[in-house]
Amino acid sequence: MKSVFITGGTTGIGFELAKLYLYQGWRVGICARDRQKFLSAFSSDQNKISFYEVDVSNREQLKASIAEFSKTEGLDLLIANAGIGYKNKSKVPDFESSYHMVHVNLLGVMYSFEAALDIMIPRGRGQLVAVSSIAGYNGLPGVSAYSATKAAVLKYCESLHLDLGQFNIAVTTICPGFVETPLTSTNRHSMPFIIKAPRAAQLIAKAIEKKKMIYAFPFFFSSIVRFISILPRTWYKFIITRKSFDYSKR
Ligand SMILES: NC(=O)c1ccc[n+]([C@@H]2O[C@H](COP(=O)([O-])OP(=O)(O)OC[C@H]3O[C@@H](n4cnc5c(N)ncnc54)[C@H](OP(=O)(O)O)[C@@H]3O)[C@@H](O)[C@H]2O)c1
């Protein structure tokens, strides 16, 4: 039986991925901070899934939980999905939230990968996946630290994809556009091409299966974003400072 460990598997994208792998017959382990969310998310499947009450910014605890989960049957797939956004988007950075975001969105991915590689390298196989965002392609107004952490994850995984291939370890970066989850439920701005979380999980699982290096979706929206990312920055500034794009003003 194949094993997957998903960080942040109690709501949104992580929850849908956990359900999808569970129904495909995988052994599934998840972690999150709030056990209550786990109990209500998996009310009928609680004993089929291993839950760890762990904050991904706690390196030692995360390492211990991934090691514990993998002790008997190893680990085929690690999905570093846990992430946080801003409650309020602002022009002047909220530095407390920004530092916290670096710990969760960036260091949380590194800690997850470190723990998974302890298991995968000796076994000579495995796959690491990080959920970045299309927000990592351009520095977006009002969400500076979020964009920065997602860009860092994107480049971190790009390097690892090149480095770890020789150890038979695939590395995939997922860059979703807008997905309907608790994270986006408080957004007051428009969210073009938003998709439902179960659909997002299906697309992500397919990209993971194909061992893609980077997978950005939905196709049309992510293509526009990626095209904008290669424009001269003065052009980017002109486009993004149009009133309709300035999320931080609302
Ligand atoms: N939704 C979107 O439109 C969108 C777009 C692009 C990228 N993403 C990325 O996709 C990932 C999942 O987002 P989502 O929309 O599914 O969010 P979500 O519904 O808010 O779910 C986040 C999950 O992560 C857990 N979590 C949060 N902080 C954690 C921490 N410090 N340690 C351990 N677990 C933690 C949460 O549980 P607890 O609160 O109990 O810890 C929850 O299970 C994130 O990395 C996000 O940046 C989302």
The ligand as a Gaussian input file, in Angstrom:
#p B3LYP/6-31G(d) Opt

LIG

0 1
 N       -7.242000      28.693000      -1.787000
 C       -6.557000      29.278000      -2.737000
 O       -7.120000      30.044000      -3.561000
 C       -5.085000      29.046000      -2.882000
 C       -4.446000      29.558000      -4.018000
 C       -3.085000      29.359000      -4.166000
 C       -2.380000      28.646000      -3.215000
 N       -3.020000      28.171000      -2.114000
 C       -2.211000      27.454000      -1.129000
 O       -2.780000      26.175000      -0.924000
 C       -2.476000      25.720000       0.401000
 C       -3.770000      25.282000       1.068000
 O       -4.637000      26.393000       1.115000
 P       -6.204000      26.291000       1.395000
 O       -6.829000      27.341000       0.578000
 O       -6.653000      24.899000       1.277000
 O       -6.224000      26.782000       2.928000
 P       -7.129000      26.388000       4.167000
 O       -8.460000      25.883000       3.734000
 O       -7.055000      27.556000       5.089000
 O       -6.366000      25.122000       4.812000
 C       -5.125000      25.253000       5.411000
 C       -4.785000      23.964000       6.123000
 O       -3.482000      24.119000       6.668000
 C       -3.541000      23.954000       8.089000
 N       -2.546000      24.855000       8.679000
 C       -2.503000      26.206000       8.636000
 N       -1.435000      26.646000       9.285000
 C       -0.790000      25.555000       9.764000
 C        0.379000      25.367000      10.542000
 N        1.105000      26.405000      10.994000
 N        0.763000      24.103000      10.831000
 C        0.031000      23.037000      10.410000
 N       -1.080000      23.162000       9.667000
 C       -1.484000      24.404000       9.366000
 C       -4.990000      24.250000       8.479000
 O       -5.391000      23.632000       9.682000
 P       -5.171000      24.345000      11.136000
 O       -5.673000      25.734000      11.010000
 O       -5.951000      23.499000      12.096000
 O       -3.720000      24.278000      11.428000
 C       -5.701000      23.630000       7.292000
 O       -5.768000      22.237000       7.455000
 C       -1.791000      26.899000       1.095000
 O       -0.396000      26.710000       1.058000
 C       -2.183000      28.095000       0.254000
 O       -1.251000      29.147000       0.317000
 C       -4.357000      28.351000      -1.917000

